Amino acid sequence: MISSSPTPSSTDPTAVDAVVAPPADAAPAAADPRRELWRRLRANRPAFAATVLIGVLVVLGIAGAPLAAKITGHPPNQQYTRALDAQGVPIGPGQRTYKADSTTPDPHGDLFLLGADRLGRDQFVRVLYGLRVSLAVSVGATLLALIVGVALGIVAGFFGGAPDAVISRLIETAIAFPSLLLGIGLAVALGAGVLNVIIVMAVFGWYYPARIIRTATITVRGLPYMEAATAVGATVPRLLRHHVLPQLTAPILIYGTSMIASNILFEAGLSYLGLGIPPPTATWGQMLSDAVASNFYRLDPWLALVPGVALVFVVLAFNVLGDGLRDALDPHGEHL
């Protein structure tokens, strides 16, 4: 009990940490939380498979895309007229380019592993570059939304009162609006571009983490060790840095992973509508849009299947990883 110990000086950080230490009857903490997290993820086979898949995808996006372009000799935006037949129909997966007559396959022509698109660009190389764009944009938008949402959620949950009332009403107002329609409208107003897409997704993504972090902060603020730290004179920055933020790591990681999946879909939707990353930059949404707009997907289904299946696998992997992180970080189901 705190009352049975001498009251430490409010200016002694060591004494503050000693007072706010977890009770003796609490379960002993793992020697290394990161190792424990990794052990639990490995025990969860779907989550472990999703983790491995995401790791492979990140490597493919960062190093695989330029490496594939170099090996194949096909830059992502290079158009190959001999990859189209006389009617303009692109070659399919595993086929080589045509001879000069655009009718006879050239046995020594360039090989296109996943075929070509309607402009004769290498579909395989563009899928890899589209992966890089999707990951970069979605992670960037997620980080920006989390910075804003976590900051507002902590302010609302920790201080309460007028700040909590203002931020809570702001969150409720933002949630009430149809984010997809307003996102499209804002994208039209800002114009296409990487930075604009990140801003649009962050504007319509901050309020859900803000609400979750506000609730978690209120829970943490009411714990006994927080009251003890306040009683011995711990400053607000010290409370937030040492006693609040560490307890918010789990909800931030869990929700952030799910946000990446949602933002990948959001970016693909904006690019599909022509409001995302401008051409000729390869994006999965733009590749789907080109396949549908040209009607070649009826003759060559792979034009839509390749980016569509890639999109499904990436989003599914992040969602499964988010579920696995939730189970690993909160094994007893005590969700904040």
KOLRO-611225 format. One record per residue (C-alpha): residue in one letter; x, z, y; residue number from 1. Coordinates in steps of 0.5 Angstrom, whole numbers, plus 500, padded with zeros to 3 digits. Each point is the difference from the previous one (the first is absolute). Layout:
! KOLRO-611225
<pt><code>A</code><u>X</u><w>Z</w><v>Y</v><pos>NUM</pos></pt>
...
! end
This chain:
! KOLRO-611225
<pt><code>M</code><u>500</u><w>500</w><v>500</v><pos>1</pos></pt>
<pt><code>I</code><u>502</u><w>499</w><v>507</v><pos>2</pos></pt>
<pt><code>S</code><u>498</u><w>506</w><v>503</v><pos>3</pos></pt>
<pt><code>S</code><u>505</u><w>504</w><v>495</v><pos>4</pos></pt>
<pt><code>S</code><u>506</u><w>496</w><v>502</v><pos>5</pos></pt>
<pt><code>P</code><u>504</u><w>501</w><v>507</v><pos>6</pos></pt>
<pt><code>T</code><u>497</u><w>495</w><v>505</v><pos>7</pos></pt>
<pt><code>P</code><u>506</u><w>495</w><v>501</v><pos>8</pos></pt>
<pt><code>S</code><u>502</u><w>497</w><v>507</v><pos>9</pos></pt>
<pt><code>S</code><u>496</u><w>494</w><v>503</v><pos>10</pos></pt>
<pt><code>T</code><u>506</u><w>497</w><v>501</v><pos>11</pos></pt>
<pt><code>D</code><u>503</u><w>501</w><v>493</v><pos>12</pos></pt>
<pt><code>P</code><u>499</u><w>493</w><v>496</v><pos>13</pos></pt>
<pt><code>T</code><u>502</u><w>503</w><v>494</v><pos>14</pos></pt>
<pt><code>A</code><u>496</u><w>506</w><v>500</v><pos>15</pos></pt>
<pt><code>V</code><u>494</u><w>495</w><v>502</v><pos>16</pos></pt>
<pt><code>D</code><u>501</u><w>496</w><v>494</v><pos>17</pos></pt>
<pt><code>A</code><u>501</u><w>507</w><v>496</v><pos>18</pos></pt>
<pt><code>V</code><u>493</u><w>502</w><v>502</v><pos>19</pos></pt>
<pt><code>V</code><u>496</u><w>494</w><v>499</v><pos>20</pos></pt>
<pt><code>A</code><u>503</u><w>499</w><v>493</v><pos>21</pos></pt>
<pt><code>P</code><u>495</u><w>498</w><v>494</v><pos>22</pos></pt>
<pt><code>P</code><u>498</u><w>507</w><v>497</v><pos>23</pos></pt>
<pt><code>A</code><u>504</u><w>502</w><v>494</v><pos>24</pos></pt>
<pt><code>D</code><u>494</u><w>499</w><v>495</v><pos>25</pos></pt>
<pt><code>A</code><u>500</u><w>493</w><v>501</v><pos>26</pos></pt>
<pt><code>A</code><u>502</u><w>495</w><v>495</v><pos>27</pos></pt>
<pt><code>P</code><u>507</u><w>498</w><v>501</v><pos>28</pos></pt>
<pt><code>A</code><u>502</u><w>494</w><v>503</v><pos>29</pos></pt>
<pt><code>A</code><u>503</u><w>494</w><v>497</v><pos>30</pos></pt>
<pt><code>A</code><u>508</u><w>500</w><v>501</v><pos>31</pos></pt>
<pt><code>D</code><u>499</u><w>493</w><v>503</v><pos>32</pos></pt>
<pt><code>P</code><u>493</u><w>497</w><v>502</v><pos>33</pos></pt>
<pt><code>R</code><u>502</u><w>493</w><v>500</v><pos>34</pos></pt>
<pt><code>R</code><u>502</u><w>501</w><v>492</v><pos>35</pos></pt>
<pt><code>E</code><u>494</u><w>503</w><v>499</v><pos>36</pos></pt>
<pt><code>L</code><u>496</u><w>495</w><v>503</v><pos>37</pos></pt>
<pt><code>W</code><u>504</u><w>494</w><v>496</v><pos>38</pos></pt>
<pt><code>R</code><u>499</u><w>504</w><v>494</v><pos>39</pos></pt>
<pt><code>R</code><u>492</u><w>500</w><v>501</v><pos>40</pos></pt>
<pt><code>L</code><u>500</u><w>493</w><v>502</v><pos>41</pos></pt>
<pt><code>R</code><u>504</u><w>498</w><v>494</v><pos>42</pos></pt>
<pt><code>A</code><u>495</u><w>504</w><v>496</v><pos>43</pos></pt>
<pt><code>N</code><u>494</u><w>496</w><v>503</v><pos>44</pos></pt>
<pt><code>R</code><u>501</u><w>493</w><v>497</v><pos>45</pos></pt>
<pt><code>P</code><u>496</u><w>496</w><v>504</v><pos>46</pos></pt>
<pt><code>A</code><u>503</u><w>503</w><v>506</v><pos>47</pos></pt>
<pt><code>F</code><u>507</u><w>499</w><v>498</v><pos>48</pos></pt>
<pt><code>A</code><u>498</u><w>493</w><v>498</v><pos>49</pos></pt>
<pt><code>A</code><u>497</u><w>499</w><v>507</v><pos>50</pos></pt>
<pt><code>T</code><u>507</u><w>503</w><v>503</v><pos>51</pos></pt>
<pt><code>V</code><u>504</u><w>495</w><v>496</v><pos>52</pos></pt>
<pt><code>L</code><u>496</u><w>494</w><v>502</v><pos>53</pos></pt>
<pt><code>I</code><u>500</u><w>502</w><v>507</v><pos>54</pos></pt>
<pt><code>G</code><u>508</u><w>501</w><v>500</v><pos>55</pos></pt>
<pt><code>V</code><u>501</u><w>493</w><v>497</v><pos>56</pos></pt>
<pt><code>L</code><u>495</u><w>497</w><v>505</v><pos>57</pos></pt>
<pt><code>V</code><u>504</u><w>503</w><v>506</v><pos>58</pos></pt>
<pt><code>V</code><u>506</u><w>497</w><v>497</v><pos>59</pos></pt>
<pt><code>L</code><u>497</u><w>494</w><v>499</v><pos>60</pos></pt>
<pt><code>G</code><u>498</u><w>500</w><v>507</v><pos>61</pos></pt>
<pt><code>I</code><u>506</u><w>502</w><v>503</v><pos>62</pos></pt>
<pt><code>A</code><u>505</u><w>496</w><v>496</v><pos>63</pos></pt>
<pt><code>G</code><u>496</u><w>496</w><v>495</v><pos>64</pos></pt>
<pt><code>A</code><u>497</u><w>495</w><v>505</v><pos>65</pos></pt>
<pt><code>P</code><u>507</u><w>498</w><v>504</v><pos>66</pos></pt>
<pt><code>L</code><u>503</u><w>500</w><v>493</v><pos>67</pos></pt>
<pt><code>A</code><u>494</u><w>495</w><v>497</v><pos>68</pos></pt>
<pt><code>A</code><u>501</u><w>496</w><v>506</v><pos>69</pos></pt>
<pt><code>K</code><u>507</u><w>499</w><v>499</v><pos>70</pos></pt>
<pt><code>I</code><u>500</u><w>499</w><v>493</v><pos>71</pos></pt>
<pt><code>T</code><u>494</u><w>495</w><v>500</v><pos>72</pos></pt>
<pt><code>G</code><u>503</u><w>497</w><v>506</v><pos>73</pos></pt>
<pt><code>H</code><u>493</u><w>500</w><v>503</v><pos>74</pos></pt>
<pt><code>P</code><u>499</u><w>504</w><v>507</v><pos>75</pos></pt>
<pt><code>P</code><u>493</u><w>503</w><v>500</v><pos>76</pos></pt>
<pt><code>N</code><u>498</u><w>495</w><v>506</v><pos>77</pos></pt>
<pt><code>Q</code><u>503</u><w>494</w><v>497</v><pos>78</pos></pt>
<pt><code>Q</code><u>495</u><w>494</w><v>499</v><pos>79</pos></pt>
<pt><code>Y</code><u>502</u><w>496</w><v>494</v><pos>80</pos></pt>
<pt><code>T</code><u>496</u><w>493</w><v>500</v><pos>81</pos></pt>
<pt><code>R</code><u>502</u><w>499</w><v>493</v><pos>82</pos></pt>
<pt><code>A</code><u>496</u><w>506</w><v>498</v><pos>83</pos></pt>
<pt><code>L</code><u>494</u><w>496</w><v>501</v><pos>84</pos></pt>
<pt><code>D</code><u>497</u><w>494</w><v>497</v><pos>85</pos></pt>
<pt><code>A</code><u>497</u><w>494</w><v>503</v><pos>86</pos></pt>
<pt><code>Q</code><u>493</u><w>504</w><v>501</v><pos>87</pos></pt>
<pt><code>G</code><u>504</u><w>506</w><v>503</v><pos>88</pos></pt>
<pt><code>V</code><u>499</u><w>504</w><v>494</v><pos>89</pos></pt>
<pt><code>P</code><u>505</u><w>505</w><v>499</v><pos>90</pos></pt>
<pt><code>I</code><u>504</u><w>501</w><v>494</v><pos>91</pos></pt>
<pt><code>G</code><u>498</u><w>506</w><v>495</v><pos>92</pos></pt>
<pt><code>P</code><u>505</u><w>505</w><v>497</v><pos>93</pos></pt>
<pt><code>G</code><u>506</u><w>498</w><v>497</v><pos>94</pos></pt>
<pt><code>Q</code><u>500</u><w>493</w><v>502</v><pos>95</pos></pt>
<pt><code>R</code><u>505</u><w>496</w><v>503</v><pos>96</pos></pt>
<pt><code>T</code><u>499</u><w>496</w><v>507</v><pos>97</pos></pt>
<pt><code>Y</code><u>498</u><w>492</w><v>499</v><pos>98</pos></pt>
<pt><code>K</code><u>504</u><w>494</w><v>501</v><pos>99</pos></pt>
<pt><code>A</code><u>500</u><w>496</w><v>506</v><pos>100</pos></pt>
<pt><code>D</code><u>493</u><w>497</w><v>498</v><pos>101</pos></pt>
<pt><code>S</code><u>497</u><w>507</w><v>500</v><pos>102</pos></pt>
<pt><code>T</code><u>497</u><w>498</w><v>493</v><pos>103</pos></pt>
<pt><code>T</code><u>505</u><w>501</w><v>495</v><pos>104</pos></pt>
<pt><code>P</code><u>503</u><w>507</w><v>499</v><pos>105</pos></pt>
<pt><code>D</code><u>508</u><w>500</w><v>501</v><pos>106</pos></pt>
<pt><code>P</code><u>503</u><w>503</w><v>494</v><pos>107</pos></pt>
<pt><code>H</code><u>506</u><w>502</w><v>505</v><pos>108</pos></pt>
<pt><code>G</code><u>496</u><w>502</w><v>506</v><pos>109</pos></pt>
<pt><code>D</code><u>499</u><w>507</w><v>503</v><pos>110</pos></pt>
<pt><code>L</code><u>497</u><w>505</w><v>495</v><pos>111</pos></pt>
<pt><code>F</code><u>494</u><w>504</w><v>503</v><pos>112</pos></pt>
<pt><code>L</code><u>499</u><w>506</w><v>496</v><pos>113</pos></pt>
<pt><code>L</code><u>493</u><w>502</w><v>503</v><pos>114</pos></pt>
<pt><code>G</code><u>498</u><w>493</w><v>502</v><pos>115</pos></pt>
<pt><code>A</code><u>500</u><w>498</w><v>508</v><pos>116</pos></pt>
<pt><code>D</code><u>494</u><w>501</w><v>505</v><pos>117</pos></pt>
<pt><code>R</code><u>497</u><w>495</w><v>504</v><pos>118</pos></pt>
<pt><code>L</code><u>506</u><w>498</w><v>504</v><pos>119</pos></pt>
<pt><code>G</code><u>505</u><w>500</w><v>495</v><pos>120</pos></pt>
<pt><code>R</code><u>503</u><w>507</w><v>501</v><pos>121</pos></pt>
<pt><code>D</code><u>502</u><w>504</w><v>494</v><pos>122</pos></pt>
<pt><code>Q</code><u>495</u><w>505</w><v>498</v><pos>123</pos></pt>
<pt><code>F</code><u>504</u><w>504</w><v>496</v><pos>124</pos></pt>
<pt><code>V</code><u>505</u><w>501</w><v>506</v><pos>125</pos></pt>
<pt><code>R</code><u>494</u><w>501</w><v>505</v><pos>126</pos></pt>
<pt><code>V</code><u>497</u><w>505</w><v>495</v><pos>127</pos></pt>
<pt><code>L</code><u>506</u><w>505</w><v>501</v><pos>128</pos></pt>
<pt><code>Y</code><u>501</u><w>499</w><v>507</v><pos>129</pos></pt>
<pt><code>G</code><u>493</u><w>502</w><v>501</v><pos>130</pos></pt>
<pt><code>L</code><u>501</u><w>506</w><v>496</v><pos>131</pos></pt>
<pt><code>R</code><u>505</u><w>502</w><v>505</v><pos>132</pos></pt>
<pt><code>V</code><u>496</u><w>499</w><v>506</v><pos>133</pos></pt>
<pt><code>S</code><u>494</u><w>504</w><v>496</v><pos>134</pos></pt>
<pt><code>L</code><u>504</u><w>506</w><v>499</v><pos>135</pos></pt>
<pt><code>A</code><u>504</u><w>500</w><v>507</v><pos>136</pos></pt>
<pt><code>V</code><u>493</u><w>499</w><v>504</v><pos>137</pos></pt>
<pt><code>S</code><u>496</u><w>505</w><v>495</v><pos>138</pos></pt>
<pt><code>V</code><u>506</u><w>505</w><v>500</v><pos>139</pos></pt>
<pt><code>G</code><u>501</u><w>499</w><v>508</v><pos>140</pos></pt>
<pt><code>A</code><u>493</u><w>501</w><v>501</v><pos>141</pos></pt>
<pt><code>T</code><u>499</u><w>506</w><v>496</v><pos>142</pos></pt>
<pt><code>L</code><u>506</u><w>504</w><v>503</v><pos>143</pos></pt>
<pt><code>L</code><u>497</u><w>499</w><v>507</v><pos>144</pos></pt>
<pt><code>A</code><u>493</u><w>502</w><v>498</v><pos>145</pos></pt>
<pt><code>L</code><u>503</u><w>506</w><v>496</v><pos>146</pos></pt>
<pt><code>I</code><u>504</u><w>502</w><v>506</v><pos>147</pos></pt>
<pt><code>V</code><u>494</u><w>500</w><v>505</v><pos>148</pos></pt>
<pt><code>G</code><u>495</u><w>503</w><v>495</v><pos>149</pos></pt>
<pt><code>V</code><u>505</u><w>505</w><v>497</v><pos>150</pos></pt>
<pt><code>A</code><u>502</u><w>502</w><v>508</v><pos>151</pos></pt>
<pt><code>L</code><u>492</u><w>501</w><v>502</v><pos>152</pos></pt>
<pt><code>G</code><u>498</u><w>503</w><v>493</v><pos>153</pos></pt>
<pt><code>I</code><u>505</u><w>506</w><v>501</v><pos>154</pos></pt>
<pt><code>V</code><u>499</u><w>501</w><v>508</v><pos>155</pos></pt>
<pt><code>A</code><u>492</u><w>500</w><v>498</v><pos>156</pos></pt>
<pt><code>G</code><u>501</u><w>505</w><v>494</v><pos>157</pos></pt>
<pt><code>F</code><u>505</u><w>504</w><v>502</v><pos>158</pos></pt>
<pt><code>F</code><u>498</u><w>502</w><v>508</v><pos>159</pos></pt>
<pt><code>G</code><u>493</u><w>499</w><v>499</v><pos>160</pos></pt>
<pt><code>G</code><u>495</u><w>501</w><v>506</v><pos>161</pos></pt>
<pt><code>A</code><u>500</u><w>494</w><v>505</v><pos>162</pos></pt>
<pt><code>P</code><u>505</u><w>496</w><v>497</v><pos>163</pos></pt>
<pt><code>D</code><u>496</u><w>500</w><v>493</v><pos>164</pos></pt>
<pt><code>A</code><u>494</u><w>499</w><v>503</v><pos>165</pos></pt>
<pt><code>V</code><u>502</u><w>494</w><v>504</v><pos>166</pos></pt>
<pt><code>I</code><u>504</u><w>497</w><v>494</v><pos>167</pos></pt>
<pt><code>S</code><u>495</u><w>501</w><v>495</v><pos>168</pos></pt>
<pt><code>R</code><u>495</u><w>496</w><v>504</v><pos>169</pos></pt>
<pt><code>L</code><u>505</u><w>495</w><v>501</v><pos>170</pos></pt>
<pt><code>I</code><u>501</u><w>499</w><v>492</v><pos>171</pos></pt>
<pt><code>E</code><u>492</u><w>500</w><v>499</v><pos>172</pos></pt>
<pt><code>T</code><u>499</u><w>495</w><v>506</v><pos>173</pos></pt>
<pt><code>A</code><u>506</u><w>496</w><v>497</v><pos>174</pos></pt>
<pt><code>I</code><u>497</u><w>500</w><v>493</v><pos>175</pos></pt>
<pt><code>A</code><u>493</u><w>498</w><v>502</v><pos>176</pos></pt>
<pt><code>F</code><u>502</u><w>493</w><v>502</v><pos>177</pos></pt>
<pt><code>P</code><u>501</u><w>495</w><v>495</v><pos>178</pos></pt>
<pt><code>S</code><u>507</u><w>499</w><v>499</v><pos>179</pos></pt>
<pt><code>L</code><u>500</u><w>493</w><v>497</v><pos>180</pos></pt>
<pt><code>L</code><u>496</u><w>497</w><v>505</v><pos>181</pos></pt>
<pt><code>L</code><u>504</u><w>503</w><v>506</v><pos>182</pos></pt>
<pt><code>G</code><u>506</u><w>499</w><v>497</v><pos>183</pos></pt>
<pt><code>I</code><u>499</u><w>493</w><v>500</v><pos>184</pos></pt>
<pt><code>G</code><u>498</u><w>500</w><v>507</v><pos>185</pos></pt>
<pt><code>L</code><u>506</u><w>504</w><v>502</v><pos>186</pos></pt>
<pt><code>A</code><u>504</u><w>495</w><v>496</v><pos>187</pos></pt>
<pt><code>V</code><u>497</u><w>494</w><v>504</v><pos>188</pos></pt>
<pt><code>A</code><u>501</u><w>503</w><v>507</v><pos>189</pos></pt>
<pt><code>L</code><u>507</u><w>502</w><v>498</v><pos>190</pos></pt>
<pt><code>G</code><u>502</u><w>493</w><v>497</v><pos>191</pos></pt>
<pt><code>A</code><u>504</u><w>499</w><v>493</v><pos>192</pos></pt>
<pt><code>G</code><u>507</u><w>503</w><v>499</v><pos>193</pos></pt>
<pt><code>V</code><u>503</u><w>505</w><v>496</v><pos>194</pos></pt>
<pt><code>L</code><u>500</u><w>506</w><v>505</v><pos>195</pos></pt>
<pt><code>N</code><u>493</u><w>499</w><v>502</v><pos>196</pos></pt>
<pt><code>V</code><u>498</u><w>500</w><v>493</v><pos>197</pos></pt>
<pt><code>I</code><u>503</u><w>507</w><v>499</v><pos>198</pos></pt>
<pt><code>I</code><u>497</u><w>502</w><v>506</v><pos>199</pos></pt>
<pt><code>V</code><u>493</u><w>498</w><v>498</v><pos>200</pos></pt>
<pt><code>M</code><u>501</u><w>503</w><v>493</v><pos>201</pos></pt>
<pt><code>A</code><u>503</u><w>507</w><v>503</v><pos>202</pos></pt>
<pt><code>V</code><u>494</u><w>500</w><v>505</v><pos>203</pos></pt>
<pt><code>F</code><u>495</u><w>500</w><v>495</v><pos>204</pos></pt>
<pt><code>G</code><u>504</u><w>504</w><v>495</v><pos>205</pos></pt>
<pt><code>W</code><u>502</u><w>507</w><v>504</v><pos>206</pos></pt>
<pt><code>Y</code><u>493</u><w>504</w><v>499</v><pos>207</pos></pt>
<pt><code>Y</code><u>500</u><w>501</w><v>493</v><pos>208</pos></pt>
<pt><code>P</code><u>507</u><w>503</w><v>499</v><pos>209</pos></pt>
<pt><code>A</code><u>498</u><w>504</w><v>507</v><pos>210</pos></pt>
<pt><code>R</code><u>494</u><w>503</w><v>497</v><pos>211</pos></pt>
<pt><code>I</code><u>503</u><w>502</w><v>493</v><pos>212</pos></pt>
<pt><code>I</code><u>506</u><w>503</w><v>504</v><pos>213</pos></pt>
<pt><code>R</code><u>496</u><w>504</w><v>504</v><pos>214</pos></pt>
<pt><code>T</code><u>496</u><w>503</w><v>494</v><pos>215</pos></pt>
<pt><code>A</code><u>507</u><w>501</w><v>497</v><pos>216</pos></pt>
<pt><code>T</code><u>503</u><w>503</w><v>506</v><pos>217</pos></pt>
<pt><code>I</code><u>494</u><w>505</w><v>501</v><pos>218</pos></pt>
<pt><code>T</code><u>501</u><w>502</w><v>493</v><pos>219</pos></pt>
<pt><code>V</code><u>507</u><w>501</w><v>501</v><pos>220</pos></pt>
<pt><code>R</code><u>499</u><w>504</w><v>506</v><pos>221</pos></pt>
<pt><code>G</code><u>496</u><w>505</w><v>497</v><pos>222</pos></pt>
<pt><code>L</code><u>505</u><w>502</w><v>494</v><pos>223</pos></pt>
<pt><code>P</code><u>503</u><w>507</w><v>500</v><pos>224</pos></pt>
<pt><code>Y</code><u>507</u><w>498</w><v>502</v><pos>225</pos></pt>
<pt><code>M</code><u>498</u><w>496</w><v>506</v><pos>226</pos></pt>
<pt><code>E</code><u>497</u><w>506</w><v>503</v><pos>227</pos></pt>
<pt><code>A</code><u>506</u><w>504</w><v>498</v><pos>228</pos></pt>
<pt><code>A</code><u>504</u><w>495</w><v>503</v><pos>229</pos></pt>
<pt><code>T</code><u>496</u><w>500</w><v>507</v><pos>230</pos></pt>
<pt><code>A</code><u>500</u><w>508</w><v>500</v><pos>231</pos></pt>
<pt><code>V</code><u>508</u><w>500</w><v>500</v><pos>232</pos></pt>
<pt><code>G</code><u>500</u><w>495</w><v>505</v><pos>233</pos></pt>
<pt><code>A</code><u>502</u><w>494</w><v>497</v><pos>234</pos></pt>
<pt><code>T</code><u>499</u><w>494</w><v>505</v><pos>235</pos></pt>
<pt><code>V</code><u>495</u><w>494</w><v>500</v><pos>236</pos></pt>
<pt><code>P</code><u>506</u><w>495</w><v>498</v><pos>237</pos></pt>
<pt><code>R</code><u>503</u><w>505</w><v>495</v><pos>238</pos></pt>
<pt><code>L</code><u>493</u><w>501</w><v>497</v><pos>239</pos></pt>
<pt><code>L</code><u>498</u><w>492</w><v>500</v><pos>240</pos></pt>
<pt><code>R</code><u>507</u><w>498</w><v>497</v><pos>241</pos></pt>
<pt><code>H</code><u>501</u><w>505</w><v>495</v><pos>242</pos></pt>
<pt><code>H</code><u>493</u><w>503</w><v>498</v><pos>243</pos></pt>
<pt><code>V</code><u>495</u><w>494</w><v>501</v><pos>244</pos></pt>
<pt><code>L</code><u>504</u><w>493</w><v>499</v><pos>245</pos></pt>
<pt><code>P</code><u>503</u><w>502</w><v>493</v><pos>246</pos></pt>
<pt><code>Q</code><u>493</u><w>502</w><v>498</v><pos>247</pos></pt>
<pt><code>L</code><u>497</u><w>493</w><v>502</v><pos>248</pos></pt>
<pt><code>T</code><u>505</u><w>496</w><v>497</v><pos>249</pos></pt>
<pt><code>A</code><u>495</u><w>499</w><v>494</v><pos>250</pos></pt>
<pt><code>P</code><u>494</u><w>497</w><v>503</v><pos>251</pos></pt>
<pt><code>I</code><u>504</u><w>496</w><v>505</v><pos>252</pos></pt>
<pt><code>L</code><u>504</u><w>497</w><v>494</v><pos>253</pos></pt>
<pt><code>I</code><u>493</u><w>499</w><v>496</v><pos>254</pos></pt>
<pt><code>Y</code><u>496</u><w>497</w><v>505</v><pos>255</pos></pt>
<pt><code>G</code><u>506</u><w>496</w><v>503</v><pos>256</pos></pt>
<pt><code>T</code><u>501</u><w>496</w><v>493</v><pos>257</pos></pt>
<pt><code>S</code><u>492</u><w>499</w><v>500</v><pos>258</pos></pt>
<pt><code>M</code><u>501</u><w>497</w><v>507</v><pos>259</pos></pt>
<pt><code>I</code><u>505</u><w>495</w><v>499</v><pos>260</pos></pt>
<pt><code>A</code><u>496</u><w>497</w><v>494</v><pos>261</pos></pt>
<pt><code>S</code><u>494</u><w>500</w><v>505</v><pos>262</pos></pt>
<pt><code>N</code><u>504</u><w>497</w><v>506</v><pos>263</pos></pt>
<pt><code>I</code><u>503</u><w>494</w><v>495</v><pos>264</pos></pt>
<pt><code>L</code><u>493</u><w>498</w><v>499</v><pos>265</pos></pt>
<pt><code>F</code><u>498</u><w>501</w><v>507</v><pos>266</pos></pt>
<pt><code>E</code><u>506</u><w>495</w><v>502</v><pos>267</pos></pt>
<pt><code>A</code><u>499</u><w>495</w><v>495</v><pos>268</pos></pt>
<pt><code>G</code><u>492</u><w>500</w><v>503</v><pos>269</pos></pt>
<pt><code>L</code><u>503</u><w>499</w><v>507</v><pos>270</pos></pt>
<pt><code>S</code><u>505</u><w>494</w><v>497</v><pos>271</pos></pt>
<pt><code>Y</code><u>494</u><w>497</w><v>496</v><pos>272</pos></pt>
<pt><code>L</code><u>496</u><w>500</w><v>507</v><pos>273</pos></pt>
<pt><code>G</code><u>506</u><w>497</w><v>504</v><pos>274</pos></pt>
<pt><code>L</code><u>501</u><w>506</w><v>504</v><pos>275</pos></pt>
<pt><code>G</code><u>506</u><w>503</w><v>496</v><pos>276</pos></pt>
<pt><code>I</code><u>507</u><w>498</w><v>500</v><pos>277</pos></pt>
<pt><code>P</code><u>500</u><w>493</w><v>503</v><pos>278</pos></pt>
<pt><code>P</code><u>502</u><w>494</w><v>495</v><pos>279</pos></pt>
<pt><code>P</code><u>505</u><w>498</w><v>498</v><pos>280</pos></pt>
<pt><code>T</code><u>502</u><w>507</w><v>498</v><pos>281</pos></pt>
<pt><code>A</code><u>498</u><w>501</w><v>493</v><pos>282</pos></pt>
<pt><code>T</code><u>494</u><w>505</w><v>499</v><pos>283</pos></pt>
<pt><code>W</code><u>496</u><w>501</w><v>494</v><pos>284</pos></pt>
<pt><code>G</code><u>494</u><w>499</w><v>504</v><pos>285</pos></pt>
<pt><code>Q</code><u>502</u><w>494</w><v>503</v><pos>286</pos></pt>
<pt><code>M</code><u>502</u><w>497</w><v>493</v><pos>287</pos></pt>
<pt><code>L</code><u>493</u><w>502</w><v>498</v><pos>288</pos></pt>
<pt><code>S</code><u>497</u><w>497</w><v>506</v><pos>289</pos></pt>
<pt><code>D</code><u>504</u><w>493</w><v>499</v><pos>290</pos></pt>
<pt><code>A</code><u>497</u><w>500</w><v>493</v><pos>291</pos></pt>
<pt><code>V</code><u>493</u><w>500</w><v>502</v><pos>292</pos></pt>
<pt><code>A</code><u>500</u><w>496</w><v>506</v><pos>293</pos></pt>
<pt><code>S</code><u>503</u><w>494</w><v>497</v><pos>294</pos></pt>
<pt><code>N</code><u>496</u><w>501</w><v>494</v><pos>295</pos></pt>
<pt><code>F</code><u>506</u><w>499</w><v>495</v><pos>296</pos></pt>
<pt><code>Y</code><u>498</u><w>506</w><v>497</v><pos>297</pos></pt>
<pt><code>R</code><u>495</u><w>497</w><v>496</v><pos>298</pos></pt>
<pt><code>L</code><u>505</u><w>495</w><v>497</v><pos>299</pos></pt>
<pt><code>D</code><u>506</u><w>505</w><v>500</v><pos>300</pos></pt>
<pt><code>P</code><u>497</u><w>507</w><v>499</v><pos>301</pos></pt>
<pt><code>W</code><u>507</u><w>503</w><v>500</v><pos>302</pos></pt>
<pt><code>L</code><u>500</u><w>498</w><v>508</v><pos>303</pos></pt>
<pt><code>A</code><u>495</u><w>506</w><v>500</v><pos>304</pos></pt>
<pt><code>L</code><u>502</u><w>504</w><v>494</v><pos>305</pos></pt>
<pt><code>V</code><u>507</u><w>501</w><v>501</v><pos>306</pos></pt>
<pt><code>P</code><u>500</u><w>504</w><v>507</v><pos>307</pos></pt>
<pt><code>G</code><u>493</u><w>503</w><v>498</v><pos>308</pos></pt>
<pt><code>V</code><u>503</u><w>503</w><v>494</v><pos>309</pos></pt>
<pt><code>A</code><u>506</u><w>502</w><v>503</v><pos>310</pos></pt>
<pt><code>L</code><u>496</u><w>504</w><v>506</v><pos>311</pos></pt>
<pt><code>V</code><u>496</u><w>503</w><v>494</v><pos>312</pos></pt>
<pt><code>F</code><u>506</u><w>503</w><v>497</v><pos>313</pos></pt>
<pt><code>V</code><u>503</u><w>503</w><v>506</v><pos>314</pos></pt>
<pt><code>V</code><u>494</u><w>503</w><v>502</v><pos>315</pos></pt>
<pt><code>L</code><u>498</u><w>503</w><v>493</v><pos>316</pos></pt>
<pt><code>A</code><u>507</u><w>502</w><v>500</v><pos>317</pos></pt>
<pt><code>F</code><u>500</u><w>504</w><v>506</v><pos>318</pos></pt>
<pt><code>N</code><u>493</u><w>503</w><v>499</v><pos>319</pos></pt>
<pt><code>V</code><u>502</u><w>503</w><v>493</v><pos>320</pos></pt>
<pt><code>L</code><u>507</u><w>502</w><v>503</v><pos>321</pos></pt>
<pt><code>G</code><u>495</u><w>504</w><v>505</v><pos>322</pos></pt>
<pt><code>D</code><u>496</u><w>503</w><v>494</v><pos>323</pos></pt>
<pt><code>G</code><u>507</u><w>502</w><v>497</v><pos>324</pos></pt>
<pt><code>L</code><u>503</u><w>503</w><v>506</v><pos>325</pos></pt>
<pt><code>R</code><u>493</u><w>504</w><v>501</v><pos>326</pos></pt>
<pt><code>D</code><u>501</u><w>503</w><v>493</v><pos>327</pos></pt>
<pt><code>A</code><u>507</u><w>501</w><v>500</v><pos>328</pos></pt>
<pt><code>L</code><u>500</u><w>504</w><v>507</v><pos>329</pos></pt>
<pt><code>D</code><u>493</u><w>504</w><v>498</v><pos>330</pos></pt>
<pt><code>P</code><u>500</u><w>501</w><v>493</v><pos>331</pos></pt>
<pt><code>H</code><u>495</u><w>505</w><v>500</v><pos>332</pos></pt>
<pt><code>G</code><u>495</u><w>496</w><v>504</v><pos>333</pos></pt>
<pt><code>E</code><u>501</u><w>504</w><v>506</v><pos>334</pos></pt>
<pt><code>H</code><u>499</u><w>495</w><v>505</v><pos>335</pos></pt>
<pt><code>L</code><u>501</u><w>501</w><v>508</v><pos>336</pos></pt>
! end
